[in-house]
Amino acid sequence: MNRVNEKALIFGNVMLDVAGVELTAEDAKRLAHPACGGVILFSRNYDNPQQLAALVSSIRASSPTPLLISVDHEGGRVQRFHNGFTSLPPMAWLGQCYDQDAWKALQQARELGWLMAAECRMVDIDFSFAPVLDLGLGVCEVIGNRAFHADPEVVFLLAAAWMHGMHDAGMAAVGKHFPGHGAVTEDSHLDLPVDRRDIDVIMKNDVRPYVSMFSEGLEAVMPAHVIYQQADQHAAGFSHFWLQQVLRDQLKFGGVIFSDDLSMAAAASAGSYATRALAAVDAGCDMVLICNQPQAADEILQAMREYHTDESQRRLQTMVAKQSSGLAGQLSGKRGSKAVKLADEGVTAIAMEKTA
């Protein structure tokens, strides 16, 4: 699919959502706002692949500048599109496979990462917020089987394989939730989690997959709405310490930083919606997300109208999907057939575990 004005920079720094399977007049107005730089899609925006492709096309046509189109499409219980898309297993299944046959599991991770990305690219979605780099410590229910494994090295190896599969399909990757959401019990959608561990423990374990992923070419990071009490009083997504001192200065990360959804309960600690957005970009986020709150989106768009940095614009441009020729043929060919069969195997294995 050819993209008009593909070389142009992403100018806006706000990513928002739209109401349904077709654009409303209110949606179109927000998309045309100069602060809007992207859209995140949800299950309510999906009926079938043809409808979704038409919706994405209308989203792009509603903005005078290029937009990033994204989705949370990890697999398992965080998969927004189903009928017409392959059901993907949760990442913990790949961790289980790794414990049985490491080499085979890495090949499987690459193929499933490619399948996820290729199916999304076929409807002109730029990227999915994946892979999850949190540790599967059995503590945090909201992460649960979204995590690959408890061992940081295994998380890195599987996540890197998944990312390279995404790259095969022309899609950039986003590691989340920095520096790690796996050791808190609270769900940041509903509460403000506090991680009381020593910072050295967090850096040695939770941050380790990120360090390795950066060397493999990870394009973007999403910080957690979690306070790491021994390091800073602010949640990571609003923290100069985590985003500037650690990510930029210490780890030398030069990619995109996306905020997590500013409508989540954990983000309320930063104040009003406008204050949250400004605090996030001041801390170091390149783009802020606001979901499921249209009035809050209007407030944030207005607050961010004059915000612009050349560095953020250059970084955001790396998230525009690369044209990957032959994806349709690959999806219907040998690679696609094998990947779909693998996904079915994983979904079936997880279902059997639940009924055992």
C-alpha positions as CSV (number, residue, x, y, z in Angstrom):
1,M,0.0,0.0,0.0
2,N,1.5,3.3,-1.0
3,R,1.6,6.0,1.6
4,V,1.1,9.6,0.5
5,N,3.8,12.0,1.9
6,E,5.6,9.1,3.5
7,K,8.8,11.0,4.1
8,A,7.1,13.9,6.0
9,L,7.7,14.1,9.7
10,I,5.1,13.2,12.3
11,F,4.3,16.6,13.7
12,G,1.8,16.0,16.6
13,N,2.7,14.6,19.9
14,V,-0.7,13.3,21.0
15,M,-2.0,9.8,20.3
16,L,-5.7,9.3,20.8
17,D,-8.5,6.9,19.9
18,V,-11.7,7.0,17.8
19,A,-15.2,6.0,18.7
20,G,-16.1,3.0,16.5
21,V,-15.8,1.2,13.2
22,E,-16.3,4.4,11.2
23,L,-15.2,8.0,11.9
24,T,-17.6,10.4,13.5
25,A,-17.5,14.2,12.9
26,E,-16.0,14.6,16.3
27,D,-13.3,12.1,15.5
28,A,-12.4,13.8,12.3
29,K,-12.1,17.2,14.1
30,R,-9.6,15.8,16.6
31,L,-7.6,14.1,14.0
32,A,-7.2,17.4,12.1
33,H,-5.8,19.1,15.2
34,P,-2.2,20.1,14.8
35,A,-1.2,18.4,18.1
36,C,-2.6,15.0,17.0
37,G,0.2,12.7,15.8
38,G,-1.3,9.3,16.0
39,V,-4.3,7.0,16.7
40,I,-4.5,3.8,18.8
41,L,-7.1,1.3,17.7
42,F,-9.2,-0.9,20.0
43,S,-11.6,-3.9,19.6
44,R,-14.5,-1.6,19.2
45,N,-12.9,-0.3,16.0
46,Y,-12.9,-3.7,14.4
47,D,-15.5,-5.7,12.5
48,N,-13.5,-7.3,9.7
49,P,-10.2,-6.7,7.9
50,Q,-11.8,-4.8,5.0
51,Q,-13.7,-2.5,7.3
52,L,-10.5,-1.9,9.4
53,A,-8.4,-1.1,6.3
54,A,-11.1,1.4,5.3
55,L,-11.1,3.0,8.7
56,V,-7.4,3.4,8.7
57,S,-7.6,5.0,5.3
58,S,-10.2,7.5,6.5
59,I,-8.1,8.2,9.6
60,R,-5.1,9.1,7.4
61,A,-7.3,11.2,5.1
62,S,-8.7,13.2,8.0
63,S,-5.3,14.7,9.0
64,P,-3.4,17.3,7.1
65,T,-0.1,15.7,8.4
66,P,1.1,12.1,8.6
67,L,-0.2,10.1,11.6
68,L,1.1,7.0,13.3
69,I,-1.5,4.2,13.5
70,S,-1.0,1.8,16.4
71,V,-2.7,-1.0,18.4
72,D,-2.1,-3.2,21.4
73,H,-1.9,-6.5,19.7
74,E,0.4,-8.7,21.8
75,G,-1.4,-12.0,21.7
76,G,-3.3,-13.9,24.4
77,R,-5.8,-11.7,26.3
78,V,-4.3,-8.5,24.8
79,Q,-5.3,-8.9,21.1
80,R,-7.7,-6.3,19.7
81,F,-8.6,-8.0,16.4
82,H,-9.9,-11.6,16.1
83,N,-12.2,-12.8,13.4
84,G,-10.2,-12.4,10.2
85,F,-6.9,-12.3,12.2
86,T,-5.0,-15.2,13.6
87,S,-5.5,-15.8,17.4
88,L,-2.1,-15.6,19.0
89,P,-1.0,-17.4,22.2
90,P,0.2,-15.4,25.2
91,M,3.9,-14.8,25.4
92,A,4.2,-17.1,28.5
93,W,3.6,-20.1,26.1
94,L,6.9,-19.2,24.3
95,G,8.6,-19.1,27.7
96,Q,7.3,-22.6,28.4
97,C,8.5,-23.7,25.0
98,Y,11.9,-22.2,25.7
99,D,12.3,-24.3,28.8
100,Q,11.8,-27.4,26.7
101,D,13.8,-26.5,23.6
102,A,15.4,-23.1,23.6
103,W,16.5,-23.0,19.9
104,K,13.0,-24.1,18.7
105,A,11.3,-21.5,20.9
106,L,13.4,-18.7,19.5
107,Q,12.4,-19.7,15.9
108,Q,8.7,-19.8,17.0
109,A,8.9,-16.4,18.6
110,R,10.3,-14.9,15.4
111,E,7.6,-16.5,13.3
112,L,4.8,-15.4,15.6
113,G,6.2,-11.8,15.8
114,W,6.3,-11.8,12.0
115,L,2.7,-13.1,11.8
116,M,1.3,-10.5,14.2
117,A,3.1,-7.7,12.4
118,A,2.3,-8.9,8.9
119,E,-1.4,-9.1,9.5
120,C,-1.4,-5.6,11.0
121,R,0.6,-4.3,8.2
122,M,-1.9,-5.6,5.7
123,V,-4.4,-3.1,7.0
124,D,-1.8,-0.3,7.0
125,I,-1.3,-0.2,10.8
126,D,2.2,1.1,11.5
127,F,3.0,-0.7,14.8
128,S,1.8,-2.7,17.7
129,F,2.8,-1.8,21.3
130,A,4.9,-5.0,21.7
131,P,6.8,-6.9,23.0
132,V,6.2,-6.9,26.7
133,L,9.6,-7.0,28.5
134,D,8.2,-7.3,32.1
135,L,9.4,-10.2,34.1
136,G,6.8,-13.0,34.8
137,L,7.4,-13.2,38.5
138,G,3.9,-14.5,39.4
139,V,3.2,-11.3,41.4
140,C,1.4,-9.0,39.0
141,E,-1.9,-10.3,37.7
142,V,-2.4,-7.6,35.1
143,I,0.9,-8.7,33.5
144,G,0.5,-12.5,34.2
145,N,1.0,-14.6,31.1
146,R,1.7,-11.5,29.0
147,A,5.3,-11.9,30.1
148,F,7.7,-14.3,28.3
149,H,9.5,-15.6,31.4
150,A,10.8,-14.8,34.9
151,D,14.5,-14.9,33.8
152,P,15.6,-11.6,32.4
153,E,18.0,-13.3,29.9
154,V,15.2,-15.5,28.5
155,V,12.9,-12.5,28.3
156,F,15.5,-10.7,26.2
157,L,16.2,-13.7,23.9
158,L,12.5,-14.4,23.2
159,A,11.6,-10.7,22.9
160,A,14.5,-10.1,20.5
161,A,13.4,-13.0,18.3
162,W,9.8,-11.6,18.4
163,M,11.1,-8.1,17.5
164,H,13.1,-9.4,14.6
165,G,10.0,-11.1,13.3
166,M,8.2,-7.7,13.5
167,H,11.1,-6.2,11.6
168,D,10.8,-8.9,8.9
169,A,7.3,-7.4,8.2
170,G,8.5,-3.8,8.2
171,M,7.2,-3.0,11.7
172,A,9.0,-1.2,14.5
173,A,8.8,-2.5,18.1
174,V,7.9,-1.0,21.5
175,G,9.2,-2.5,24.7
176,K,7.0,-2.1,27.7
177,H,6.6,-1.3,30.6
178,F,10.0,0.3,31.5
179,P,11.7,-0.2,33.9
180,G,9.4,-3.1,34.8
181,H,5.8,-3.8,36.0
182,G,6.2,-7.4,37.0
183,A,7.0,-7.0,40.7
184,V,3.9,-5.0,41.9
185,T,0.5,-6.4,42.7
186,E,-1.6,-3.4,41.8
187,D,-3.1,-2.9,38.3
188,S,-2.0,0.6,37.1
189,H,-5.3,0.8,35.2
190,L,-7.1,0.9,38.5
191,D,-4.6,2.0,41.1
192,L,-1.1,3.6,41.5
193,P,1.4,0.7,42.1
194,V,4.4,1.3,44.3
195,D,7.5,-0.8,43.8
196,R,9.6,-0.7,47.0
197,R,12.6,-2.7,45.9
198,D,16.1,-1.4,45.9
199,I,17.1,0.3,42.7
200,D,20.1,-1.9,42.2
201,V,17.7,-5.0,42.1
202,I,15.5,-3.3,39.5
203,M,18.5,-2.3,37.4
204,K,20.1,-5.8,37.6
205,N,16.9,-7.7,36.8
206,D,14.0,-5.7,35.3
207,V,16.1,-3.3,33.3
208,R,18.4,-6.0,31.9
209,P,16.2,-7.0,29.0
210,Y,16.0,-3.4,27.8
211,V,19.7,-3.0,27.8
212,S,20.1,-6.0,25.6
213,M,17.1,-5.1,23.4
214,F,18.6,-1.6,22.7
215,S,21.7,-3.3,21.2
216,E,19.4,-5.3,19.0
217,G,17.7,-2.2,17.6
218,L,14.5,-1.7,19.7
219,E,12.9,1.5,18.4
220,A,10.7,2.6,21.3
221,V,9.9,2.2,25.0
222,M,6.7,2.7,27.0
223,P,7.3,3.5,30.7
224,A,5.2,2.1,33.5
225,H,2.7,4.1,35.6
226,V,4.5,2.7,38.6
227,I,6.4,4.6,41.4
228,Y,9.8,3.1,42.2
229,Q,10.0,4.4,45.7
230,Q,13.7,3.9,46.2
231,A,14.5,5.9,43.0
232,D,12.0,8.7,42.6
233,Q,8.7,10.0,44.0
234,H,7.1,10.2,40.5
235,A,5.8,7.3,38.4
236,A,8.3,6.3,35.7
237,G,6.3,8.0,32.9
238,F,6.6,11.4,34.6
239,S,10.1,10.9,36.0
240,H,13.2,12.8,34.8
241,F,15.2,10.2,36.7
242,W,14.0,7.2,34.8
243,L,13.5,8.8,31.4
244,Q,16.5,11.3,31.3
245,Q,19.1,10.0,33.7
246,V,18.6,6.3,33.2
247,L,17.1,5.8,29.7
248,R,18.8,8.7,27.8
249,D,22.0,9.3,29.8
250,Q,23.0,6.0,31.4
251,L,21.6,3.5,28.8
252,K,22.1,5.8,25.8
253,F,18.7,5.0,24.4
254,G,18.0,7.2,21.4
255,G,14.6,5.9,20.4
256,V,11.0,7.0,21.0
257,I,9.4,7.2,24.5
258,F,5.6,6.8,24.4
259,S,3.7,7.5,27.6
260,D,1.3,4.9,28.8
261,D,-2.4,5.9,28.7
262,L,-2.9,9.1,30.6
263,S,-6.5,8.2,31.5
264,M,-5.3,5.3,33.6
265,A,-5.9,5.6,37.4
266,A,-2.2,5.5,38.1
267,A,-1.6,8.7,36.0
268,A,-4.0,10.8,38.1
269,S,-1.2,11.4,40.6
270,A,0.3,13.9,38.0
271,G,-2.8,16.1,38.1
272,S,-5.3,17.2,35.5
273,Y,-5.2,15.7,32.0
274,A,-3.4,18.7,30.6
275,T,-0.9,18.7,33.5
276,R,-0.3,15.0,33.0
277,A,0.5,15.5,29.3
278,L,2.8,18.4,29.9
279,A,4.5,16.5,32.8
280,A,5.1,13.5,30.6
281,V,6.7,15.4,27.8
282,D,8.7,17.5,30.2
283,A,10.1,14.3,31.7
284,G,11.1,13.0,28.3
285,C,8.1,11.4,26.5
286,D,8.0,12.0,22.8
287,M,4.3,11.2,22.4
288,V,1.5,10.9,25.0
289,L,-1.5,8.6,24.8
290,I,-5.0,9.4,25.9
291,C,-7.6,6.7,25.5
292,N,-11.4,6.3,26.1
293,Q,-11.8,9.9,27.3
294,P,-12.9,12.2,24.5
295,Q,-13.2,15.3,26.6
296,A,-9.7,14.7,28.1
297,A,-8.3,14.3,24.6
298,D,-9.7,17.7,23.8
299,E,-8.0,19.1,26.9
300,I,-4.7,17.5,26.1
301,L,-4.8,18.5,22.4
302,Q,-5.3,22.2,23.4
303,A,-2.5,22.0,26.0
304,M,-0.1,20.4,23.5
305,R,-1.0,22.7,20.6
306,E,2.3,24.7,20.8
307,Y,4.5,21.8,21.8
308,H,7.2,20.8,19.3
309,T,10.7,19.5,19.4
310,D,12.7,18.6,16.3
311,E,14.3,15.6,18.2
312,S,11.0,14.1,19.0
313,Q,9.8,14.5,15.4
314,R,12.8,12.7,14.1
315,R,12.5,9.9,16.6
316,L,8.8,9.5,15.9
317,Q,9.5,9.1,12.2
318,T,11.3,5.8,12.9
319,M,7.9,4.3,13.9
320,V,6.4,4.8,10.4
321,A,6.1,1.2,9.0
322,K,8.6,0.3,6.2
323,Q,7.1,-1.0,3.0
324,S,7.6,-4.7,3.0
325,S,7.0,-6.2,-0.4
326,G,5.2,-9.5,-0.8
327,L,3.5,-9.7,2.6
328,A,0.2,-10.8,1.1
329,G,1.9,-13.6,-0.8
330,Q,3.9,-14.6,2.3
331,L,0.8,-14.7,4.5
332,S,-1.0,-17.0,2.0
333,G,2.1,-19.0,1.3
334,K,4.4,-21.4,3.2
335,R,5.6,-19.0,5.9
336,G,2.1,-17.8,6.6
337,S,0.6,-21.3,6.8
338,K,3.4,-22.5,9.1
339,A,3.0,-19.5,11.4
340,V,-0.8,-19.8,11.6
341,K,-0.4,-23.5,12.5
342,L,2.1,-22.6,15.2
343,A,-0.2,-20.0,16.6
344,D,-3.0,-22.5,16.7
345,E,-0.7,-24.9,18.5
346,G,0.0,-22.4,21.2
347,V,-3.6,-21.3,21.7
348,T,-4.7,-24.9,22.0
349,A,-1.9,-25.7,24.5
350,I,-3.0,-22.8,26.7
351,A,-6.6,-23.8,26.5
352,M,-5.8,-27.3,27.5
353,E,-3.8,-26.0,30.5
354,K,-6.9,-24.0,31.7
355,T,-9.1,-27.1,31.5
356,A,-6.7,-29.5,33.0
